[in-house]
Amino acid sequence: MARACMALDIYGCFWTLSDHAHLAMHFDASTRLPGTAATLASYSCLSVLNRFAKDDLMLLRLRDVTKTYPGAAAAVLRGVSLDLERGEMLALTGESGSGKSTLLHLIGGLDTADSGAVAIDGTDLTPLDDAGRAGFRRGKVGVIFQQFNLIPSLTVAANIAFQARLAGRHDKDRAGTLAKRLGLRDHLHKYPEQLSGGQQQRVAIARTLAPQPDLVLADEPTGNLDEATADTVLALLQDLVAETGAGLMLVTHSERLAKRLPRRLHLQAGCLV
């Protein structure tokens, strides 16, 4: 149970932080319990105060986003602006260190921009605190990571249901449908260590899509897979996302995979080119 609770905190708020001291700082009641009055009140007020004009609403809108890390010689992101419509699929490419993952983390509410606006469904995430961003993310955004980030102490079935339960959106029938579509129905009783890399990534995709997020962010989701498996996994991801009408932003080093998405952007030295 303790392992599952820690994973809940990390998945809901700070998957990107590897420093356990930093994680410990954020393990407060409002982080672990997104339904607390304080968190809900904070989120409710800010979501109203920070709405973009309704007559010009995009699923995702970035305006002049900047980010610099302490001690860095240059900004990681320098005035990035982009829009993503509902149902649109976008591949974001760039060299290592170009700021791709940083941009994805800002959009997913895993980090905050230094300046500019990051708005999802009309709500600017920039002013939200850690708990507010985590609460918003659980209901709106799904994130797929290269390293799978499955919970080793939970079965495949429990891993698939995990994020949906956290968001209060668990649907047993939908979880079963996702497992069937992703070829996992015969593996639901197994644990992550008993699966291949491709199977683990399919579990991660099912977990992300189970709550039916409006926006799916995929950070090198096929980076640990062989070419044939990567092609299969990406095709399944595209099909499942398209069926829900969600938006998809895929970060990848692979030009071959990027070409499979209808829209492409390239990030170079912190700028879109």
N, C-alpha and C positions, 0 to 999 in steps of 0.2 A: 504493500500500500504506500509506503514512504516513497519508493521509487516512482510510482505512478503519480503521486502528488507533485514531486519535484518536476517530473516531465510536464505535468499540466502547467506549472508556473512557467517553465521555459518555453513550451509551445505557445502558450497564450501571450507571452510578453517578450521574452528575450532569447530566442534561439541563437542569435548572432553573438551573444556575449559568452566567451569561453572562460573568462576570469570568474571563479566562484565567489571571490570577494565582492565583485560587482553584482553578481546575481543575488547574493545575500542581502545587499542594500535594498533590493527591490521586492523582497519577499514579505510584503506587508499585507494586512487583511484586505485592503481594497484591490490589490493585485490578484490575490488568490480567490477572492470572492467578487466577481465582476458585478454581481447583482446587489451589492451593498448600496445603501441609500446615498452615501457620499459619492460613490463613483457614478451612480445613475444621475444624481443631481448635477454633478460636474459635466457629464457628457451631454445631458439634456440642454443645459443652458448654453454651452459652447456650440452645440450643433445648430442651435437657432441663431446665435449671434454671428456665426461664421459662414453662413450660407451665401453661395454665389447667386447671381440673378437667375430665377427660375426659367426665364424665357431664353436662356442661353446655356442650358444645362448639358454637360457631357458626363459620361460615366467617370472619366478621369481627366483632370485638367491640372497641368503644371505650368507655373508662371515664374520665370526668372529665379529658378531654384539654385541656391549655392550651398556648398558644404566644404569646410576645411577642417581637418583634424589637427589637434594640438601638436606642434612640433613639425608639421608637414611643411615642406619647402614651397608648395603651391596648392591652390584649391583643387579638391577632387572633382567638384562640379562647379561650373562657371556659367550661371544664367541659363539653365536648361528650361525650355518651355516645350510642351507637347500636349496634344489632346488624344483621347482614345474614346471612341463611341461604343455604345452597348453592342455586343455581338462582334466587335472588331477584334482581329488577331494581328498582333504586332511582334516582329522579331527585332530584338535589340542586340547588335553586334559591336565588337570593339576588342582591342588588345587587352591583355592583362594589365590592370592598373589604370584603365581608362575611366573607371567610375561606374561601370555597369551594375555591379552588385550593390554599391552604395546607393545608386538611384533606386534600385528595386527595394532596398530596405527602407528608404524614405517613403516610397509609395505604400509599402506595407505597414507603415507605422512602427517599424522596428527601430527607427532612429529619427532624429529631427533635423530639418534643414536649418542652416544659419539664417537664411533670408529667403523670401519668395513664398509661394503658396503651393501646397499639395492638396488638391481637393478631389474627393471621391463622392460621387452622387451629390455634389453640391456642398459638401462639408469639408472645410479646410482643417486638415489634421495638425497644422503647424502649432496652433496655440494649445492643443490638448496635452495634458500631462501623461505620464506613462500608463496609468490605469485607464484613463480616458481613451487613449489610442488602442490599448489592448481590447477594451470593451467594444469599440467601434470595429476593429479588425475581425473579431469573432463573428460578427453579424454580416460583414460585407466582403471580406477579402480572404482568399485562400492562397497559401504559399506552399510551393513544392520545391524542396531543396535537393541538391546534388547528392548529399550524404544520406538521404532517406529519412533520418531522424525518427525511426520507429521506436516504440517503447519495448525493450527486450522482454520485459516481464508480462506483457500482454499478448494474447493470441492475435492472429490476423483479424478475426471478427471484431475483437475489442479495439484493436488499432483503427480499423475502419470507422467504428462508431465513435471514437474518442473525441474528435473535434466537433462533430455534430452534437454530442451530448454537452460539451462545453458551451456551445452556442445555443443550447436549448432547442435544437432542431432535429433531434434524432428521429429517423423514420426507418423502421426495420425493413419495410418493403424496398425502399430506395437503396439501402445498404446492400440488400440481397441482389438487387438488379445490377448495381455497380460491380459486385463481386463476380456475378455471372459474366457481364460484359468484358471484364478484365481478366477472365480466366482464373479466378481465385476461388471458385465455389468449392473445389475439392481440397483447399488448403486452409479453410477458415479455422480449423482446430489447431493449426501449427503455430509455432513461434518464429519470429523474424530470423533467428539463426539457422532455421531449417529451410530457408528459402534461398533461391538464387538471387543475384543482383537485380535481374529483370523483374522477378516476382516481387521483390521488396519495393522497387520503384512503383509497381502497379498498386501495391497496398498504399503507398504514400499518395498516389493520385486519387485512389478511392477515398481515402481519409479527407483529402482536401475538397473533393467534390461532394461528399455526403451532405454537408450543410447547405448546398446550393448557393455558393457565394456569387456576388455580382461581378467580382473581378478576381481572376486567377493569375498569380504571379509565379513563374517557373524559372528558377535560377539554375541554369545548366542541368536540367533534370535528367538528361541522358549522358552526362559526362563520364559516368562510371560504367557505361554499358558498351558492348561491342556494336559495330555499325548496324548489323541486321536487327538486333534487339532494340537499338535506339530508334530505328525507323518504325518498328512496330509500335513501340510505346508512344512515340510522338503522334502517330496516326490515331491511336486510341484516344489520346488526350484531346486532340483536335475535334474528333467526332463527338466526344462526350461534352466538351465545352460548348460546341456549336448547338447541341440539342437543348442546352439550358438557356442559351441567349446571353451567356456571360461574356465579358471581355477577357482577352488573354494577352499577357505580355510575357514573351519568352526571351530570356537572356541566354545567348549561346556564343561560343567561339566558332562554331561550325557554319561555314557559309552554305554547305550542302543542306543542312537542316533549316537554316534561315530562309532559303529559297522556297521552302514548302509553305511558308506563311504569306498571305496576300500583301502584307505591308512590312517594310523593313526600314530601320533607322540605324545609323552608325554613330557610336560615341567615340570621340577622339580627344584626348587631353581635357576631359571634362566638358566638352561641347558637342552638341549634335551637329553632324555634318552630312 
